[in-house]
Amino acid sequence: MTDEEYMRVALDAASYAKGRTSPNPLVGAVVVKDNRIVSVGWHRKAGTEHAEIHALKMAGDLAKGSTIYVTLEPCSHYGRTGPCAKALVEAGISRAVVAMPDPNPLVSGRGIQILKDAGIQVDVGILEEEARKLNEVFLKWIVKKIPFVTLKMAMSLDGKIATCTGESQWITSAESRLKGHEWRDSTDAILVGIGTVLADNPQLTARIGNGGHNPVRIVLDSKGRIPLESKILHDNEAPVWVAVTENAPSERIEAIKSTGADIIVCGSGDTVNLKSLLEQIGERGITSLLVEGGGQTIYSFLHDGLADKVEAFIAPMLIGGKDAKTPVEGDGFASLEAAVKLEQMTYQMIGSDILVTGYVRK
C-alpha cells in the first residue's frame, strides 16, 4: 500500500467519532510495520486518549521502528491528556506521516518539531485537502473561536417550504428527514428563529432510533416571546439557550429563566446580533451550529456573511403560489452581484430527493 492508502485508512478511522469529539478535532492514526497495518486508533471523545495513544497501545512492542500515519499533527502540550508527540518518540517510531499541521496555537508546528528533533523522519501534507475537509468544523473554531455554520433547507422543486396555507409536513422524503436527524446528532447546537417555534412548536432533537446525541437548542427571540409551554422548555432533552436583545422585557427574561433555559443577550437593537451570538456560544465551546430556519433567519446569516455551508434538500414536487414561503426570505439581495455564491458543489440522491451541498464563497 502507498502512503495515500494508509492515510485514507486513518481518515476513515477518524470519521468514526464524528460529532463526539467536540471541541477536539477528529483524528485517526495507523501504525504500519513491514508493509502491514499493525494497529488503528482514533480519538473517541474529548478528555479521553488521543488517536496516537490508542494506536501505540494496540501496537505494543511492534511500534518500535514502525511508521505512523496521523491525520493531524500530534499534540505537543499537556491538556487533559499528555503530549502525543512525546509518546511517539518514547515508543521508538521511526517515521511519521502527517496529513496536515495543527493550527491550534498550542501546537502549530511544535509537535512536528519534537519528532524531527528526536531524529524521526516526518512527512507532511499527505491527503491534506481531505484532512481539512474532515476537520472543517475544528479548523474554523480553533482559529476564529466561532462555530462552523451550516444552513439546512428543505424545499419543493420550485423552491417552496410550505403551501400557501402553511402546510409543510412532509415535503421531503423520510430518508431526507432521517439525514437531518443524523446532522443534529453530530452537531453541537441547532438554531431556529422564534417564528419557527411559534408556528411548529418543534422539539429540535435527534431522533435516529438509538437515542443519539441531542444538540444544544438555540432560539433567536429578540423580544423574549417564546411561549412558556413550548416543548423545548420542558422536555429536558438538551439545554435551551434563548438569544434576546437588551430590549427584551425583564419580566419575560425572568419567566424564561424560570423554565431552566439560559438567556444570551446579543446587542441592543431590534434584532439579535448574530456575530455577537456566535462569539458568545463559541466561548462556550460550541464548534458547530446547524441553522434550520425559518426563511428570515436563513437570510440573516447569509446577509451578515456568517454562513459557511449550505445543505439543501429538493423534493420532486411543485407547490406554486406567489405567497407560499421560501427557504430564504428577508429583503433579498438587490443584485446578482450581491447574491451569495456557492462553490465546491456536490449532489446526491437521498430517497426521492436531491441533496445539494455547497460552501459559501467568501
RALINQUI-V840674 format. One record per residue. RES is the residue in one letter. OMEGA is omega as a letter, one per 30 degrees, with the letter a starting at -180 (* if undefined). Layout:
res->RES omega->OMEGA
res->RES omega->OMEGA
This chain:
res->M omega->l
res->T omega->l
res->D omega->a
res->E omega->a
res->E omega->l
res->Y omega->l
res->M omega->l
res->R omega->l
res->V omega->l
res->A omega->l
res->L omega->l
res->D omega->l
res->A omega->a
res->A omega->a
res->S omega->l
res->Y omega->a
res->A omega->a
res->K omega->a
res->G omega->a
res->R omega->a
res->T omega->a
res->S omega->g
res->P omega->l
res->N omega->l
res->P omega->l
res->L omega->a
res->V omega->l
res->G omega->a
res->A omega->l
res->V omega->l
res->V omega->a
res->V omega->l
res->K omega->a
res->D omega->l
res->N omega->l
res->R omega->l
res->I omega->l
res->V omega->l
res->S omega->l
res->V omega->l
res->G omega->l
res->W omega->l
res->H omega->a
res->R omega->a
res->K omega->l
res->A omega->a
res->G omega->l
res->T omega->a
res->E omega->a
res->H omega->a
res->A omega->a
res->E omega->a
res->I omega->l
res->H omega->a
res->A omega->l
res->L omega->l
res->K omega->l
res->M omega->a
res->A omega->a
res->G omega->a
res->D omega->a
res->L omega->l
res->A omega->a
res->K omega->l
res->G omega->a
res->S omega->l
res->T omega->l
res->I omega->l
res->Y omega->a
res->V omega->a
res->T omega->l
res->L omega->a
res->E omega->l
res->P omega->a
res->C omega->a
res->S omega->a
res->H omega->l
res->Y omega->l
res->G omega->l
res->R omega->l
res->T omega->a
res->G omega->a
res->P omega->a
res->C omega->a
res->A omega->l
res->K omega->l
res->A omega->l
res->L omega->l
res->V omega->a
res->E omega->a
res->A omega->l
res->G omega->l
res->I omega->a
res->S omega->a
res->R omega->l
res->A omega->l
res->V omega->a
res->V omega->a
res->A omega->a
res->M omega->l
res->P omega->l
res->D omega->a
res->P omega->l
res->N omega->a
res->P omega->l
res->L omega->a
res->V omega->l
res->S omega->l
res->G omega->a
res->R omega->l
res->G omega->l
res->I omega->a
res->Q omega->l
res->I omega->l
res->L omega->a
res->K omega->a
res->D omega->l
res->A omega->l
res->G omega->l
res->I omega->l
res->Q omega->a
res->V omega->l
res->D omega->a
res->V omega->l
res->G omega->l
res->I omega->a
res->L omega->a
res->E omega->a
res->E omega->l
res->E omega->l
res->A omega->l
res->R omega->l
res->K omega->l
res->L omega->a
res->N omega->a
res->E omega->l
res->V omega->a
res->F omega->a
res->L omega->l
res->K omega->a
res->W omega->a
res->I omega->a
res->V omega->a
res->K omega->l
res->K omega->l
res->I omega->a
res->P omega->l
res->F omega->a
res->V omega->l
res->T omega->l
res->L omega->l
res->K omega->l
res->M omega->l
res->A omega->a
res->M omega->l
res->S omega->a
res->L omega->l
res->D omega->l
res->G omega->l
res->K omega->l
res->I omega->l
res->A omega->l
res->T omega->l
res->C omega->l
res->T omega->l
res->G omega->l
res->E omega->a
res->S omega->a
res->Q omega->f
res->W omega->l
res->I omega->a
res->T omega->a
res->S omega->l
res->A omega->l
res->E omega->l
res->S omega->l
res->R omega->l
res->L omega->l
res->K omega->l
res->G omega->l
res->H omega->l
res->E omega->l
res->W omega->l
res->R omega->a
res->D omega->a
res->S omega->a
res->T omega->a
res->D omega->a
res->A omega->l
res->I omega->a
res->L omega->l
res->V omega->l
res->G omega->a
res->I omega->l
res->G omega->l
res->T omega->l
res->V omega->a
res->L omega->a
res->A omega->a
res->D omega->a
res->N omega->a
res->P omega->l
res->Q omega->l
res->L omega->l
res->T omega->l
res->A omega->a
res->R omega->a
res->I omega->l
res->G omega->a
res->N omega->l
res->G omega->l
res->G omega->l
res->H omega->l
res->N omega->a
res->P omega->l
res->V omega->a
res->R omega->a
res->I omega->l
res->V omega->l
res->L omega->a
res->D omega->a
res->S omega->a
res->K omega->l
res->G omega->a
res->R omega->a
res->I omega->l
res->P omega->a
res->L omega->l
res->E omega->a
res->S omega->a
res->K omega->a
res->I omega->l
res->L omega->a
res->H omega->a
res->D omega->l
res->N omega->a
res->E omega->a
res->A omega->l
res->P omega->l
res->V omega->l
res->W omega->l
res->V omega->a
res->A omega->a
res->V omega->l
res->T omega->l
res->E omega->a
res->N omega->a
res->A omega->a
res->P omega->a
res->S omega->a
res->E omega->l
res->R omega->l
res->I omega->a
res->E omega->l
res->A omega->l
res->I omega->l
res->K omega->a
res->S omega->l
res->T omega->a
res->G omega->l
res->A omega->l
res->D omega->l
res->I omega->l
res->I omega->a
res->V omega->a
res->C omega->l
res->G omega->a
res->S omega->a
res->G omega->a
res->D omega->a
res->T omega->l
res->V omega->l
res->N omega->a
res->L omega->l
res->K omega->l
res->S omega->l
res->L omega->l
res->L omega->l
res->E omega->a
res->Q omega->l
res->I omega->l
res->G omega->l
res->E omega->l
res->R omega->l
res->G omega->l
res->I omega->a
res->T omega->a
res->S omega->a
res->L omega->l
res->L omega->a
res->V omega->a
res->E omega->l
res->G omega->g
res->G omega->a
res->G omega->l
res->Q omega->l
res->T omega->l
res->I omega->a
res->Y omega->a
res->S omega->l
res->F omega->l
res->L omega->a
res->H omega->a
res->D omega->l
res->G omega->a
res->L omega->l
res->A omega->l
res->D omega->a
res->K omega->l
res->V omega->l
res->E omega->a
res->A omega->l
res->F omega->l
res->I omega->a
res->A omega->l
res->P omega->a
res->M omega->l
res->L omega->a
res->I omega->a
res->G omega->l
res->G omega->a
res->K omega->a
res->D omega->l
res->A omega->a
res->K omega->l
res->T omega->a
res->P omega->l
res->V omega->a
res->E omega->a
res->G omega->a
res->D omega->a
res->G omega->l
res->F omega->a
res->A omega->a
res->S omega->l
res->L omega->l
res->E omega->a
res->A omega->a
res->A omega->l
res->V omega->a
res->K omega->l
res->L omega->l
res->E omega->a
res->Q omega->a
res->M omega->l
res->T omega->a
res->Y omega->l
res->Q omega->l
res->M omega->l
res->I omega->a
res->G omega->l
res->S omega->a
res->D omega->l
res->I omega->l
res->L omega->l
res->V omega->l
res->T omega->l
res->G omega->l
res->Y omega->a
res->V omega->l
res->R omega->a
res->K omega->*
